[in-house]
């Protein structure tokens, strides 16, 4: 007969084993695969720190982030989709959301996101992330686009300084502003259009001209044609103005990126990302202005990198974990952590209120005000967007190089329409798809 102390001695290891099993089960964490664009080194560092904070804040999910080179990002996403190896959470340039949804790569997050987080998001982010009535993406930051100027130079030339979109220069005024500044500049080059930038910059930076003129990259009532919208007489006239600026020698050739910081020009047409270098070079003389009004009011661009949950995260458990991670990134302190290093407009109202740059009276408040007041225009919300932006980029390059504006825009409209026809106008999603 086994003595009592012997029985206890045998029981202790068993209890320790069972306790270890429970601990192992409790510590076992689900892996959430996340892809992000490589971006700036500071952005990568912040996201890595955010992942660490999220992982340490709870014990059910471990986020593992992979950084993908920005230049090949979309190509790698497409390759992963074909091989059914998408991550659970995907970062992507906002305008691509519609094509990804159409390809069945993203799920709707309507039923996952909390109402309080949704209400805190900028309306521009909600607008960009919505396709056919459903929300598919959210962003921790948005973008700002406008004109940077040297206040002293404008004042010395007797030029009126707009205070916001409501009193932006008309295109006629802007033409006169350039002419006046050129008379006071030895080489007459007074405007920086960032012609050294490539790719999406052309669409982001200059499609607001088309929309301010009353046109658009595509007719948005049915997304079935670009004719009559991209190449309308008003749009042709507006883009002829741009071509005239170049032909008259007002535009810096941008052999480098120092046109404004090097005091070669008085005005720079660019986004929020230039502020840090510009403020360092110009100091308190820096002024931020809205883009000119080409007929229907000053318009500006919106949109930046967004987050979505892929169809490779099919279970409710995975989707809930993914949304927990995204909502963690949307907390004010996390939004500001990223915005403070990339200079972008914070993606939530609470974060804007705490931002020294974007809060009322902040030096970049114009960019936040534009997003909040609806002066921004999202890029076309259609799966055809990759073709639309490519066609417009080619059109802008042709206009810049002297091709007839109408010819360039007609060619772009035809390219877009051919793609629409080839894809049967990208038919609506089937009911219940991607949910």
C-alpha positions as CSV (number, residue, x, y, z in Angstrom):
1,X,0.0,0.0,0.0
2,X,1.4,3.4,-1.1
3,X,1.9,5.7,1.9
4,X,0.2,9.1,1.9
5,X,3.5,11.0,1.5
6,X,4.4,8.9,-1.5
7,X,1.0,9.6,-3.1
8,X,1.5,13.3,-2.5
9,X,5.0,13.1,-4.0
10,X,3.5,11.5,-7.2
11,X,0.8,14.1,-7.3
12,X,3.0,17.2,-7.1
13,X,4.7,16.6,-10.5
14,X,1.3,15.9,-12.1
15,X,-0.1,19.2,-10.7
16,X,2.9,21.1,-11.9
17,X,2.6,19.5,-15.4
18,X,-1.1,20.4,-15.6
19,X,-0.4,23.9,-14.4
20,X,2.3,24.2,-17.1
21,X,-0.2,23.1,-19.7
22,X,-2.7,25.8,-18.6
23,X,0.1,28.4,-18.6
24,X,1.2,27.3,-22.1
25,X,-2.4,27.5,-23.3
26,X,-2.8,31.0,-21.8
27,X,0.5,32.2,-23.2
28,X,-0.1,30.7,-26.7
29,X,-0.8,33.6,-29.0
30,X,-2.4,33.8,-32.4
31,X,0.0,35.3,-35.0
32,X,-1.4,38.2,-37.0
33,X,0.6,38.7,-40.2
34,X,0.8,42.4,-41.2
35,X,2.3,44.0,-44.3
36,X,3.4,47.6,-44.4
37,X,5.2,49.8,-47.0
38,X,8.9,50.5,-46.1
39,X,8.5,54.3,-46.3
40,X,10.8,56.5,-44.3
41,X,13.1,55.0,-41.7
42,X,11.4,57.0,-39.0
43,X,8.0,55.7,-40.0
44,X,9.2,52.1,-39.9
45,X,10.7,52.6,-36.5
46,X,7.5,54.1,-35.1
47,X,5.4,51.2,-36.5
48,X,7.8,48.7,-35.0
49,X,7.4,50.4,-31.7
50,X,3.6,50.4,-32.0
51,X,3.7,46.7,-32.8
52,X,5.7,46.1,-29.7
53,X,3.4,48.2,-27.5
54,X,0.3,46.3,-28.9
55,X,1.9,42.9,-28.4
56,X,2.8,43.8,-24.8
57,X,-0.6,45.3,-24.0
58,X,-2.4,42.0,-24.5
59,X,-1.7,38.2,-24.5
60,X,-3.9,36.8,-27.2
61,X,-2.4,38.0,-30.4
62,X,1.2,38.6,-31.6
63,X,1.5,40.9,-34.6
64,X,4.4,40.2,-37.0
65,X,5.0,43.0,-39.4
66,X,6.8,42.7,-42.8
67,X,8.0,45.8,-44.6
68,X,7.7,45.7,-48.4
69,X,9.5,48.1,-50.6
70,X,7.2,51.0,-51.7
71,X,8.3,50.9,-55.3
72,X,7.1,47.3,-55.9
73,X,4.4,47.2,-53.2
74,X,1.4,46.8,-55.4
75,X,3.1,44.2,-57.6
76,X,3.9,42.1,-54.5
77,X,0.4,42.4,-53.2
78,X,-0.9,41.2,-56.6
79,X,1.5,38.3,-56.6
80,X,0.5,37.3,-53.0
81,X,-3.1,37.5,-53.9
82,X,-2.6,35.2,-56.9
83,X,-0.8,32.7,-54.7
84,X,-3.4,33.1,-51.9
85,X,-0.6,34.2,-49.5
86,X,-1.9,37.7,-48.5
87,X,-1.2,38.7,-44.9
88,X,-4.1,39.2,-42.5
89,X,-3.7,43.0,-42.4
90,X,-2.6,45.0,-45.4
91,X,-1.4,48.6,-45.7
92,X,-1.9,50.1,-49.1
93,X,-2.1,53.5,-50.9
94,X,-5.7,54.6,-50.3
95,X,-6.9,54.9,-53.9
96,X,-6.1,51.2,-54.5
97,X,-8.8,50.0,-52.1
98,X,-11.5,49.9,-54.8
99,X,-9.4,47.7,-57.0
100,X,-8.4,45.4,-54.1
101,X,-12.1,45.0,-53.1
102,X,-13.1,44.3,-56.6
103,X,-10.4,41.6,-56.8
104,X,-11.9,40.1,-53.5
105,X,-8.7,40.8,-51.6
106,X,-10.4,42.9,-48.7
107,X,-13.3,42.3,-46.4
108,X,-15.8,44.9,-45.2
109,X,-15.1,46.2,-41.7
110,X,-18.5,47.8,-41.1
111,X,-19.4,45.3,-38.4
112,X,-15.9,45.2,-36.9
113,X,-15.0,48.8,-36.2
114,X,-16.4,50.5,-33.1
115,X,-18.8,53.4,-33.6
116,X,-16.6,55.7,-31.3
117,X,-13.5,55.1,-33.4
118,X,-15.4,55.5,-36.6
119,X,-16.9,58.8,-35.5
120,X,-13.4,60.1,-34.6
121,X,-12.0,59.5,-38.1
122,X,-11.7,62.4,-40.5
123,X,-14.6,62.4,-43.0
124,X,-12.0,62.3,-45.8
125,X,-10.7,58.9,-44.5
126,X,-14.2,57.5,-44.2
127,X,-14.9,58.7,-47.8
128,X,-11.8,57.2,-49.2
129,X,-12.3,53.9,-47.5
130,X,-15.9,53.4,-48.5
131,X,-16.8,51.5,-51.7
132,X,-20.4,50.8,-52.8
133,X,-21.8,51.7,-49.3
134,X,-19.3,49.6,-47.2
135,X,-16.2,50.6,-45.3
136,X,-13.1,48.7,-46.3
137,X,-10.2,50.7,-45.0
138,X,-9.1,53.2,-42.3
139,X,-6.0,55.4,-42.1
140,X,-4.0,56.8,-39.2
141,X,-3.1,59.9,-41.2
142,X,-4.3,61.9,-44.3
143,X,-2.5,64.4,-46.5
144,X,-2.4,68.1,-47.2
145,X,-1.7,69.9,-50.4
146,X,-1.4,73.6,-51.1
147,X,1.1,76.4,-51.9
148,X,4.0,77.3,-49.7
149,X,5.2,80.9,-50.0
150,X,7.5,83.5,-48.6
151,X,5.4,86.1,-46.9
152,X,7.9,88.9,-47.3
153,X,8.3,88.4,-51.0
154,X,4.5,88.4,-51.6
155,X,4.1,91.5,-49.4
156,X,6.9,93.3,-51.1
157,X,5.3,92.6,-54.5
158,X,1.9,94.0,-53.2
159,X,0.3,90.6,-53.6
160,X,-2.8,89.7,-51.6
161,X,-2.3,86.8,-49.3
162,X,-5.3,84.4,-49.1
163,X,-6.4,83.2,-45.6
164,X,-8.2,80.0,-46.6
165,X,-10.0,78.2,-49.4
166,X,-12.9,80.7,-49.3
167,X,-10.7,83.5,-50.6
168,X,-8.1,81.6,-52.7
169,X,-6.6,83.3,-55.7
170,X,-8.6,82.9,-58.9
171,X,-6.7,81.5,-61.8
172,X,-6.6,85.0,-63.3
173,X,-5.2,86.3,-60.1
174,X,-2.7,83.5,-59.9
175,X,-1.5,84.2,-63.4
176,X,-0.9,87.8,-62.4
177,X,0.8,86.7,-59.2
178,X,3.3,84.7,-61.2
179,X,3.8,87.5,-63.7
180,X,4.4,90.0,-60.9
181,X,6.9,87.8,-59.1
182,X,8.7,87.0,-62.4
183,X,9.3,90.7,-63.0
184,X,11.2,90.8,-59.7
185,X,13.2,87.6,-60.3
186,X,16.3,87.6,-62.5
187,X,15.6,84.2,-64.1
188,X,11.7,84.6,-63.9
189,X,11.4,81.1,-62.4
190,X,9.1,81.7,-59.4
191,X,7.0,78.5,-59.1
192,X,8.1,75.0,-57.9
193,X,5.7,72.2,-59.2
194,X,8.0,69.4,-58.1
195,X,8.6,68.2,-61.6
196,X,11.3,66.0,-60.2
197,X,8.6,63.8,-58.6
198,X,7.3,60.8,-60.5
199,X,4.3,58.5,-60.5
200,X,1.3,59.3,-58.4
201,X,2.4,62.8,-57.7
202,X,1.0,64.0,-61.1
203,X,-2.5,62.7,-60.3
204,X,-2.4,63.7,-56.6
205,X,-0.9,67.1,-57.2
206,X,-2.7,68.3,-60.3
207,X,-6.1,66.5,-60.7
208,X,-7.5,69.1,-58.2
209,X,-7.0,71.6,-61.1
210,X,-9.4,69.5,-63.2
211,X,-11.9,69.3,-60.3
212,X,-11.7,73.0,-59.5
213,X,-12.5,73.7,-63.2
214,X,-15.7,71.6,-62.9
215,X,-14.4,68.4,-64.5
216,X,-12.9,65.2,-63.2
217,X,-10.8,62.2,-64.1
218,X,-14.0,60.2,-64.8
219,X,-17.7,60.9,-64.7
220,X,-18.6,59.8,-61.1
221,X,-22.3,59.4,-61.6
222,X,-21.8,56.0,-63.1
223,X,-18.0,55.6,-63.6
224,X,-18.5,54.5,-67.2
225,X,-16.7,57.1,-69.2
226,X,-14.0,59.8,-68.9
227,X,-15.2,61.6,-72.0
228,X,-16.8,65.0,-71.4
229,X,-15.3,65.1,-67.9
230,X,-11.5,64.7,-68.2
231,X,-11.4,66.5,-71.6
232,X,-14.2,69.1,-71.2
233,X,-13.5,72.6,-72.6
234,X,-13.2,74.0,-69.0
235,X,-10.6,71.3,-68.1
236,X,-8.7,72.0,-71.4
237,X,-8.6,75.7,-70.5
238,X,-7.4,75.0,-67.0
239,X,-4.6,72.7,-68.1
240,X,-3.6,75.2,-70.7
241,X,-2.9,77.6,-67.9
242,X,-0.4,75.1,-66.4
243,X,1.2,74.6,-69.8
244,X,1.5,78.4,-70.2
245,X,3.2,78.7,-66.8
246,X,5.9,76.3,-68.1
247,X,6.2,77.9,-71.5
248,X,6.5,81.4,-70.0
249,X,9.4,80.2,-67.9
250,X,7.7,80.7,-64.6
251,X,8.3,77.1,-63.4
252,X,11.6,75.9,-62.0
253,X,12.9,72.9,-63.9
254,X,13.6,71.0,-60.7
255,X,17.0,69.7,-61.4
256,X,17.0,69.0,-57.7
257,X,14.5,69.4,-54.8
258,X,15.9,72.7,-53.5
259,X,13.9,75.2,-55.6
260,X,12.2,76.6,-52.5
261,X,14.7,76.0,-49.8
262,X,17.4,77.4,-52.0
263,X,15.4,80.6,-52.5
264,X,15.2,80.1,-56.3
265,X,11.3,80.5,-56.2
266,X,8.8,82.3,-54.1
267,X,6.0,79.7,-54.3
268,X,6.0,75.9,-54.1
269,X,3.1,73.6,-55.0
270,X,3.5,70.6,-52.8
271,X,2.1,68.7,-49.8
272,X,2.5,68.5,-46.0
273,X,5.7,66.4,-46.2
274,X,7.7,69.5,-47.3
275,X,6.9,71.5,-44.2
276,X,9.7,70.4,-42.0
277,X,12.5,71.3,-44.5
278,X,10.7,74.5,-45.6
279,X,10.2,75.7,-42.0
280,X,13.8,75.1,-41.3
281,X,14.9,77.1,-44.3
282,X,12.4,79.9,-44.2
283,X,11.3,80.1,-40.5
284,X,8.5,82.5,-39.6
285,X,8.4,83.9,-43.1
286,X,6.7,80.7,-44.3
287,X,3.1,81.0,-45.3
288,X,0.7,78.1,-46.3
289,X,-1.9,79.0,-49.0
290,X,-4.7,77.2,-50.7
291,X,-4.5,76.1,-54.4
292,X,-5.9,78.6,-56.9
293,X,-9.6,78.6,-57.9
294,X,-10.0,77.5,-61.5
295,X,-13.8,78.2,-61.6
296,X,-15.8,76.1,-59.0
297,X,-13.8,76.9,-55.9
298,X,-10.3,75.9,-54.6
299,X,-10.0,72.1,-54.5
300,X,-7.2,70.0,-53.1
301,X,-6.2,66.4,-52.8
302,X,-6.6,63.9,-50.1
303,X,-5.6,60.3,-49.3
304,X,-2.6,58.4,-48.1
305,X,-1.7,55.0,-46.9
306,X,-4.5,53.0,-45.4
307,X,-5.1,49.8,-43.6
308,X,-7.5,46.9,-44.5
309,X,-8.2,43.4,-43.4
310,X,-7.7,40.8,-46.2
311,X,-9.8,37.8,-47.2
312,X,-6.9,35.7,-45.9
313,X,-8.2,36.5,-42.4
314,X,-11.5,34.6,-42.7
315,X,-12.4,33.6,-39.1
316,X,-14.2,35.9,-36.7
317,X,-11.3,35.5,-34.3
318,X,-8.7,36.6,-36.8
319,X,-10.9,39.6,-37.9
320,X,-11.5,40.7,-34.3
321,X,-7.8,40.6,-33.6
322,X,-7.0,42.5,-36.7
323,X,-9.5,45.2,-35.9
324,X,-8.1,45.4,-32.3
325,X,-4.7,46.1,-33.8
326,X,-6.1,48.8,-36.2
327,X,-8.1,50.5,-33.4
328,X,-4.9,50.5,-31.3
329,X,-3.2,52.4,-34.1
330,X,-6.1,54.9,-34.1
331,X,-5.7,55.9,-30.5
332,X,-4.8,59.6,-30.3
333,X,-1.3,59.0,-28.9
334,X,-0.5,56.4,-31.6
335,X,-1.9,58.6,-34.4
336,X,0.3,61.4,-33.2
337,X,3.4,59.2,-32.8
338,X,3.2,58.5,-36.6
339,X,2.1,62.0,-37.6
340,X,5.0,63.6,-35.6
341,X,7.6,61.7,-37.7
342,X,6.0,61.8,-41.2
343,X,4.4,65.3,-40.8
344,X,1.0,64.1,-42.2
345,X,-2.4,65.3,-41.1
346,X,-3.5,63.2,-38.1
347,X,-6.3,60.9,-39.1
348,X,-8.6,61.5,-36.2
349,X,-10.3,64.6,-34.8
350,X,-9.0,64.0,-31.3
351,X,-5.4,63.8,-32.5
352,X,-5.7,67.0,-34.6
353,X,-6.9,68.8,-31.5
354,X,-3.7,67.8,-29.8
355,X,-1.4,68.5,-32.7
356,X,0.8,71.6,-32.5
357,X,1.0,71.7,-36.3
358,X,-2.7,71.1,-37.2
359,X,-4.8,72.3,-34.4
360,X,-6.4,75.8,-34.8
361,X,-3.7,78.4,-34.9
362,X,-1.2,75.8,-35.9
363,X,1.0,76.5,-39.0
364,X,-0.6,73.7,-41.0
365,X,-4.2,74.1,-39.8
366,X,-5.2,74.9,-43.4
367,X,-4.6,71.3,-44.4
368,X,-6.7,70.0,-41.6
369,X,-9.4,72.5,-42.2
370,X,-9.6,71.5,-45.9
371,X,-10.1,67.9,-45.0
372,X,-12.7,68.7,-42.3
373,X,-14.7,71.2,-44.5
374,X,-14.9,69.0,-47.6
375,X,-12.6,71.1,-49.9
376,X,-10.8,67.9,-50.8
377,X,-11.7,65.4,-53.6
378,X,-10.9,61.7,-53.2
379,X,-9.3,60.1,-56.2
380,X,-11.9,58.1,-58.3
381,X,-13.6,55.4,-56.3
382,X,-13.5,52.7,-58.9
383,X,-11.4,49.5,-59.6
384,X,-10.3,51.3,-62.8
385,X,-8.2,53.7,-60.7
386,X,-4.8,52.2,-61.6
387,X,-5.5,52.8,-65.3
388,X,-7.0,56.2,-64.6
389,X,-3.9,57.4,-62.7
390,X,-1.5,56.0,-65.3
391,X,-3.4,57.6,-68.1
392,X,-3.4,61.0,-66.4
393,X,0.3,60.8,-65.5
394,X,1.1,60.3,-69.2
395,X,-1.2,63.2,-70.1
396,X,0.5,65.5,-67.7
397,X,3.9,64.5,-69.0
398,X,2.7,65.2,-72.5
399,X,1.2,68.6,-71.5
400,X,4.4,69.5,-69.7
401,X,6.4,68.7,-72.8
402,X,4.3,70.9,-75.1
403,X,1.7,68.5,-76.7
404,X,-1.7,70.1,-77.4
405,X,-3.6,69.9,-74.1
406,X,-6.8,68.7,-75.8
407,X,-4.9,66.0,-77.6
408,X,-3.2,64.8,-74.4
409,X,-6.5,64.7,-72.5
410,X,-8.4,63.0,-75.3
411,X,-5.8,60.3,-75.4
412,X,-6.1,59.8,-71.7
413,X,-9.9,59.6,-71.8
414,X,-9.7,57.0,-74.6
415,X,-7.2,54.9,-72.6
416,X,-9.6,55.0,-69.6
417,X,-12.6,54.2,-71.7
418,X,-11.0,51.2,-73.3
419,X,-10.1,49.7,-69.9
420,X,-13.7,50.3,-68.8
421,X,-15.1,48.5,-71.9
422,X,-12.6,45.6,-71.5
423,X,-13.8,45.1,-68.0
424,X,-17.5,45.6,-68.6
425,X,-17.4,48.8,-66.6
426,X,-16.3,46.8,-63.5
427,X,-19.7,45.4,-62.6
428,X,-21.0,45.9,-59.0
429,X,-20.0,43.4,-56.4
430,X,-22.4,40.5,-55.9
431,X,-24.6,40.8,-52.9
432,X,-22.9,39.4,-49.8
433,X,-19.5,39.3,-51.5
434,X,-16.4,40.1,-49.4
435,X,-18.3,39.9,-46.1
